Amino acid sequence: MKHPLVVGIVGGVASGKSEVTRHLQHLGAHVIHADAIGHEVLRETEVIDILRNRFGDQILNPDTGQIERSKVAAIVFGEEPTAISNRTFLESITHPRIRERIRESLNHARVNPDLDMIVLDVPLLIESGWIDSCDRVVFVDSPLDIRRERAKQRGWSETQFDAREASQVDIEKKRDAATDCLDNSGSPEQLRGNIEAWWKSIVPEHQS
């Protein structure tokens, strides 16, 4: 019985991981979005109560009572002792719940014979250990100056970019952990061409 290939995506902040994931989905990959699962977890009543008790009402939308991710991010990203402590606490609450939902989704997709590829869209693939579930790991390669400019276009400050980068595994460790590399130093059209060439080289090989 054919089983789909499980692929993880890694790269630096604003390297283009989301664009790679979107195009792989367009080509036919089944994508498990950890970020979307994280959104669902943050809407759980129990999680809201726990985080509210820790961080106060400042993290809630005053109209809906829901957690605002940007407000939580401002508290947990950074290398200051307080930020590290807050991030550790947040992860202790959300990660087990996210992990269980990802595991359920992955197990369900793995037995689908119609799928050629499953993409694990997990922001902290290495740190969270999901890399061990991957058959291949793709590193999205983009120079630092280009990544900084992309982050700036998203409305991020230099400080926000540096804080996010510092909170993750060193980029060279991500590169070393990868089995494949996709260049994203050019235009979106060039990236899509690189993705399609890689897809064609991988999927027939896996099917044969």
C-alpha positions in Angstrom: 0.0 0.0 0.0 1.3 3.4 -1.0 1.8 5.9 1.8 2.2 9.6 1.3 5.5 11.3 1.8 5.7 13.5 4.9 7.5 16.7 4.3 8.5 19.4 6.7 9.4 23.0 5.8 12.1 25.0 7.6 13.8 28.4 7.1 14.5 31.7 8.7 11.9 34.3 9.7 10.2 35.7 6.5 12.1 33.3 4.3 8.9 32.3 2.4 7.9 29.1 4.1 4.2 30.0 3.9 4.5 30.6 0.1 6.2 27.3 -0.4 3.5 25.5 1.6 0.7 27.3 -0.3 2.2 26.3 -3.7 2.7 22.7 -2.6 -0.9 22.6 -1.6 -1.8 24.0 -5.0 0.1 21.1 -6.6 -1.8 18.5 -4.6 -0.1 18.2 -1.2 -2.3 17.8 1.9 -1.2 20.5 4.4 -1.5 20.2 8.2 -1.4 23.8 9.4 0.0 24.0 13.0 -0.8 27.7 13.1 -4.4 27.2 12.3 -4.5 24.4 14.9 -2.9 26.9 17.3 -5.7 29.4 16.6 -8.2 26.7 17.5 -6.4 25.9 20.8 -6.3 29.5 21.8 -10.1 29.6 21.5 -10.6 26.8 24.0 -12.2 28.1 27.1 -9.8 26.3 29.4 -6.8 27.8 27.6 -8.3 31.3 27.7 -8.8 31.0 31.5 -5.3 29.7 32.1 -3.6 32.4 30.1 -5.8 35.2 31.4 -4.9 34.2 34.9 -1.2 34.4 34.0 -1.1 37.5 31.8 -4.2 39.4 32.7 -7.0 40.9 30.6 -4.5 42.7 28.5 -4.2 39.7 26.1 -8.0 39.6 25.4 -10.0 41.4 22.8 -12.4 43.6 25.0 -15.3 43.0 22.6 -15.1 39.3 22.0 -13.2 38.0 25.1 -11.0 36.0 22.8 -7.2 36.0 23.0 -5.4 38.3 20.6 -2.3 36.6 19.3 -0.4 39.8 18.7 -0.7 40.8 22.3 0.5 37.5 23.5 3.4 37.7 21.0 4.5 41.0 22.5 4.8 39.3 25.9 6.5 36.1 24.9 9.0 36.9 22.1 12.5 38.1 23.1 15.5 36.9 25.1 14.8 38.8 28.3 14.3 36.5 31.3 10.6 37.6 31.6 9.9 36.9 27.9 11.6 33.5 28.1 9.6 32.6 31.3 6.4 33.7 29.6 7.1 31.8 26.4 7.9 28.6 28.4 4.6 28.9 30.2 2.6 29.5 27.1 4.3 26.6 25.3 3.6 24.3 28.3 -0.1 25.1 28.0 -0.6 25.1 24.2 2.0 22.7 22.8 0.6 19.5 24.2 -2.8 20.4 22.8 -1.4 21.4 19.5 0.7 18.3 19.3 -2.2 16.0 19.9 -4.3 17.6 17.2 -1.4 17.4 14.7 -0.8 13.8 15.5 -4.5 13.0 14.9 -4.4 14.8 11.6 -1.2 13.2 10.5 -2.4 9.7 11.4 -5.6 10.2 9.5 -3.8 11.6 6.4 -1.1 8.8 6.3 -3.7 6.1 5.5 -5.1 8.0 2.6 -3.8 6.2 -0.6 -4.9 9.1 -2.8 -2.3 11.4 -1.3 1.2 11.7 -2.6 2.5 14.2 0.0 1.6 15.6 3.4 3.2 18.9 4.4 3.7 19.6 8.1 3.4 23.4 8.3 4.9 23.6 11.8 6.7 26.9 12.6 9.1 25.3 15.1 9.5 22.0 13.3 12.9 21.2 14.8 12.3 22.6 18.2 9.0 20.7 18.7 10.5 17.4 17.4 8.1 17.0 14.4 11.2 16.7 12.2 11.4 13.1 13.4 8.0 12.4 11.7 9.2 13.7 8.3 10.6 11.7 5.4 12.1 14.9 3.9 12.8 18.4 5.2 12.9 21.4 2.9 15.0 24.4 3.8 13.7 27.6 2.2 16.9 29.6 1.5 16.6 33.4 1.5 19.4 36.0 2.4 19.1 37.9 5.6 18.7 41.3 3.9 15.8 40.1 1.8 14.1 38.5 4.8 14.4 41.7 6.7 12.9 43.7 3.9 10.0 41.2 3.6 9.4 41.5 7.4 9.4 45.3 7.1 6.8 45.1 4.4 4.6 43.0 6.7 4.8 45.9 9.3 7.5 44.3 11.5 10.1 46.5 13.2 13.8 45.5 13.3 13.4 44.7 17.0 10.4 42.4 16.3 12.3 40.6 13.5 15.4 40.1 15.7 13.3 38.8 18.6 11.5 36.2 16.5 14.8 35.1 14.9 16.5 34.8 18.3 13.6 32.7 19.7 14.2 30.0 17.1 16.9 27.4 16.3 19.9 28.9 14.6 19.3 29.1 10.8 22.4 27.1 10.0 21.1 24.3 12.2 17.9 24.3 10.1 19.9 24.2 6.9 22.0 21.3 8.2 18.9 19.4 9.3 17.3 19.6 5.8 17.4 17.0 3.1 16.4 19.5 0.3 16.8 23.2 -0.4 14.6 25.7 -2.3 16.1 29.0 -3.3 13.9 32.0 -2.6 16.2 34.9 -3.3 14.4 35.9 -6.5 10.9 36.7 -7.6 7.7 34.8 -6.6 7.6 33.4 -10.1 11.1 32.0 -9.7 10.2 30.4 -6.4 7.1 28.8 -7.9 9.3 27.4 -10.7 11.7 26.0 -8.1 8.9 24.4 -6.2 7.4 22.8 -9.2 10.7 21.4 -10.4 11.3 19.9 -6.9 7.8 18.5 -6.8 8.3 16.7 -10.2 11.6 15.3 -9.0 10.1 14.0 -5.7 6.6 12.7 -6.4 7.4 10.3 -9.3 10.3 9.0 -7.3 8.1 8.3 -4.3 5.4 6.7 -6.5 7.7 4.3 -8.2 
